[in-house]
Amino acid sequence: MAIRLDYIAKETGSNLARNFTLTFASILTVAVSLALVAASYLIGQGINNSFLGLRSDVQLFVYMNPAATQEQIDAVARELDDSPGVETVDFYDKERSYEEFQRLFEEQPDLVSTITPEDLPQSFRIKPSSSDADVVTALGDTLEAKEGVLRVEYAAEFARQVQRSVRTLNTWVLIVGAVLIGASVLLIFNTIRTAVFARRREIEVMRLVGASNSFIRLPFVAEGLFHGLLGALLAAFAAWGFDALWKRNFVNQVAFELLNQIRWDPSQLWSAIGIIFAVGALTGAIGSGVAVSRFLRV
Amino acid sequence: MIKLDNVTKIYKGEMVALRDASVEIEKGEFVFLVGASGSGKSTFLRLLNREERPEQGHIFVAGKDIAELPGYKVPYLRRNIGSVFQDFKLLPTKTVSENVAFALEAIGRPRAHIREAVPQILELVGLAQKADNMPDELSGGEQQRVSIARAFVNRPLILLADEPTGNLDPATSVGIMKLLDRINRTGTTVVMATHDRGIVDSMRRRVIELDHGRIVRDQARGVYE
């Protein structure tokens, strides 16, 4: 039997109008939960994309004072060669530092053009033989006390901490999103149950005259699906806005030297939007499907 | 057309609504079901359109055992059975003709057919003038006519009526019975549960009497008691 689309559209439309407050609440909840899931997905992708992960080995950066003499540099180098706590040492002179600088900030030519190799400090990149925090800190303290040393940074450790915090925050965003999706399913369930109840006379007549099960159920399932998809549409706009905001406020800001490493491709934004619509449709279908099978005897 | 074979229906494991009932109704018959409230009349009707399933026995409608009918086929059974109730069950937000059209829309009939069939059936039940009225603008008798039009618009083989005159005064009831009689004369089998002694006694049709779920009397051209 061909089920007329205009019939489903008409019935679904009148249900939506009749139940405006509940409908509005469920669509909004779907939108918020999906937006959170999308943001969490994008940040998660961003963390994986960033080179923070690549530097996850413990590493010490010993920055030399720009005014440090060659003797002082040699003295630090000798100290490092002799130290049992050091596994490998890499020396970055001004040229090499500048190359790295150009590479890291290639997306910001304005910044690169204002810096010359002379502006950059020379540094030793040290991989300690032990990643034990106490050993590394002791080594760092010894080096920091040497003549001509500007400062010692535990860059990877710091990056890892930032990464860990962002990841933890992100996990919570995802959990809140998931909980809200659960709430969305319940809200849609309840909205559809109300719609079924409001139309119980029609349903009774339809059953009596021999309307098929799908004919009776489809408008209700379509309504739940509509909630899910409209919520997803709103969430897609939110994800798009989040993407733009993140780029404007973090990615292109030198000030956030670690957060600006968390970035994602347009293709990852599109997969986030794909996820939004898939989860939204699923949320609507499950909520209304359960309501219809529980409360719609055919 | 309808055959019950040792049918027993028990509600909630204890209340026996129909006990070992066997009866056969031919095509085109007009049958009254009589008996006190709770004697099993409504259950009898509800078994025929598969609103209920029997615990024991077989029910044949148009040659098919509907007790064994899979759920997805039940709607197609019901398209052959019109149902009329004491409380009309009209949709208050739809006009008279929309109420009747709804029965055809719900089974996916093409719009051209609906446009033709609805005025025709309203003419038959004498409500052509009230096609655009709302149900609450009609008298009880007129509302029941709408409900009969809705039950009959798809030309079912069987019409089940559960106390269709229960809410109507005697004069109006006579009009409704004339309409049901007319429908019966088109070849439609009519099974009607009723408490209305006057109607049963004046029409002199087959009477099946139920008492505590048992068929205690089956009389051609019978009377109320």
Chai-1 contact restraints between the chains, C-beta under 6 A:
chainA,res_idxA,chainB,res_idxB,connection_type,confidence,min_distance_angstrom,max_distance_angstrom,comment,restraint_id
A,M1,B,G108,contact,1.0,0.0,6.0,A-B,restraint_1
A,R201,B,L91,contact,1.0,0.0,6.0,A-B,restraint_2
A,M206,B,A106,contact,1.0,0.0,6.0,A-B,restraint_3
A,L208,B,S83,contact,1.0,0.0,6.0,A-B,restraint_4
A,V209,B,A103,contact,1.0,0.0,6.0,A-B,restraint_5
A,V209,B,A106,contact,1.0,0.0,6.0,A-B,restraint_6
A,G210,B,P75,contact,1.0,0.0,6.0,A-B,restraint_7
A,G210,B,R78,contact,1.0,0.0,6.0,A-B,restraint_8
A,G210,B,R79,contact,1.0,0.0,6.0,A-B,restraint_9
A,G210,B,I107,contact,1.0,0.0,6.0,A-B,restraint_10
A,A211,B,A106,contact,1.0,0.0,6.0,A-B,restraint_11
A,A211,B,I107,contact,1.0,0.0,6.0,A-B,restraint_12
A,S212,B,P75,contact,1.0,0.0,6.0,A-B,restraint_13
